[in-house]
C-alpha cells in the first residue's frame, strides 16, 4: 500500500531504483516524475550513483521523495 497519493492519480506508477555503492533504494512514482528524474540524472555525470526505471511490474510502497517537483 503506498504511503502517499500520487500527484497524478490518473497516470500509472512505475518503479525507480537508485543505487549508490552497496545501497539500493526503490521508490514508486508516477511515470512522468520518474522519467523526468531519470532523464535529468543521466544528463550529467554522477560517478558512483546509478538510477533507472525498473519495468518488472513490482511497485515499492514508498513514493519517491519530492515526486511533485519532477512533474513539468
HELIX and SHEET records of a PDB file:
HELIX    1   1 UNK A   31  UNK A   42  1                                  12    
HELIX    2   2 UNK A   67  UNK A   70  5                                   4    
SHEET    1   A 3 UNK A  23  UNK A  30  0                                        
SHEET    2   A 3 UNK A  13  UNK A  20 -1                                        
SHEET    3   A 3 UNK A  49  UNK A  54 -1                                        
END                                                                             
